[in-house]
């Protein structure tokens, strides 16, 4: 069953005001629509088993069941993971949390790119690549007061994630296409 873009937008408009950061990003509704299209082609019952995580990503935003539980979701049945209003609520909650975890990236567009990259390839992988990038610039991590440089860009992060074997070349290319489509359409 495919959801219409109009219904998706109306559900996003209901849930976005509950976010701390995402609601303040210009054009976020369009970005989130493209993310849902990229993740599930707007198929409500989309599901993919992630063997390396022994978990399944499900629904419009292909959110891991384990991540939804970690964020506080307690399903009554397996079908609850796929309910569009539930999947959207927890996807936005997760993306908002990821955005908040990059205060050292001052540029809001780059910060959103890092959050989306984390959503797709794992926050740990993004953190490892950013650490390598800061090393190159001899910048020491100080959270929000960290000096900005090339290390604070998606382009540098993904390049170093691949170069240092944090993710494979194939996964780096997948992530580049993911970010490009979502942020640029």
N, C-alpha and C positions, 0 to 999 in steps of 0.2 A: 504494500500500500504506500503510495506516494503522497506526501503532503504538498499542498500548493504553497507557492512563495508568499501569497497574501496571508494565509493562515500562519505561516512561519513568522512573518513580520509582525502580525498582531500578537503572537505569543512572546516574541522578543520585546515588544513595547511594554508588555505586562511585567516582564522579568527584569529588564535593564534598570529601572529605577531602584531595584534592590541591590545593585552593585555599588561598590564604593568608587572604583576607578573607571570601569568601562563606560558608565553612563556619561562621563565627561569627555569622551573621545569623539571628535568630529568624524562623522561617517561610519560610526561603529555598527549601525544596523546593517548597512550594505556589506561591511566586512564579515559580519557574523552570518549573513545569508550565504555569501561565497564560501565561508568555512563549512557550513552545513552541506552545501552542494558538493564541495570537494570531498568531505568525509563520507557522505552517504548517498549522494545524488538525490537527496530528499526522500529516501526510502525509510519509512518509519521503522520497519523491522530489519533493517540492515544489521548484520552481526558478523564479526570476524574473530576467529580464535587466534590469540597471540601466543604461539607455542613457547617462545622464549620467556614469557611472563606467566604462563599457565593461567591465563585469564582471557576473557572475551571483551571486546569493545562492541558497543551496541548503540542502536538508535541513530537519530539524526546527526548527532555530533560524535558518534563513535567513541564514547567515553567508556573507559574500562570500568567493569562492574566493581572491581576492588577500589578504584578511585572514588566512585560514587558512595560506596560504603564508608570509606575514609572521611568523606565530606559530611557524613551523618545520615545518609540515606538508608532506610530500613524497609526493604520491599515486603509486600504481603504475598506477592507471587513473582515468578520470573518475568511475567509480562510487564510488570511495573517499570522495569528498566527502559522499556521502549515507549512508554507514554510520552508523547511530544512535550507536554508541559513539564514533566519530571526531568526528562533528558536535557531540555533547554535550561531549566533551573540549575541543575548541577554542572552542566558544561560552562555556563556563565559564572557560576560560583568558583569553579576551578580556574578558568581563564583569568578572572579578576584576582584570585589569589596569586597566580603565577605573575601577573603584572606587578603586584605589590612586592614581590620578592626580588625585584631588580631596581632598588632605589639608587644604586650606583650608576645606572644608565640614565642620564639626565634628559636626553632627547626622547620625547614621548613616542615618536614614530619608531625609533630604534628599540625602545623599551617594549612596545607592542610586538615588534618583530621577534624579540627575544622570548616573550611570553608565548607567542604562537609557535615558535620553533620548539620551545620546551613542551608544549602540548603535543607536538608531533613526534619529537625525537627524544624526549625525556629531559627534565630539568638538570639532572646530574651530568648529562653529556654537554649541555650548554654551559654549565658552570665550569666543567673541565676545560673546555675550549676557551672560555673567557679568561681563565687563570693562565693558560698558555699565552694568550694575547697580551695580558698585563705584564707577564715576565719579559716579553720582547721589548716592551716600552719601559721596563724597569719601574713599573708602577706597583705600589704595594696597596693591597686592599684595605680600604678604610670605610666601607659601606657608602653612605650618602656623600661623604666628602672626598671620595676618590677622584683624582684628577682625570678628566675626560681625555680620550685619545682615540686612535683607530681601534683599540681594543673594545670600545663601547659601540661597535657597529655590527650589525648582522653579517655583513659581507666578510669582515675579518673573522668573526666567530666561526662561521660555517667553513671558511677556508682552512682554519687551523683545526677544526674538528676532524676534517678529512686528512689533513697533512700529518697530524699526530696519531692517526688511527683510532680516534675516539669513536668515529662512525666510519662505515665503508664509503667508498666513492659512490656506489649506487645509492646508498641512503642519503648521502649529501646532496646528490642530484634530485632525489625525490623531495627532500626538504626544500631545496631551492625553488622547485616548481610549485610546491605547496605554498610557500610564503609569497612568491611572485603572484600567483593566482589570487590568493586571498586579499593581499594588500593592493594589488594593481588592477585586478579584474581581467 
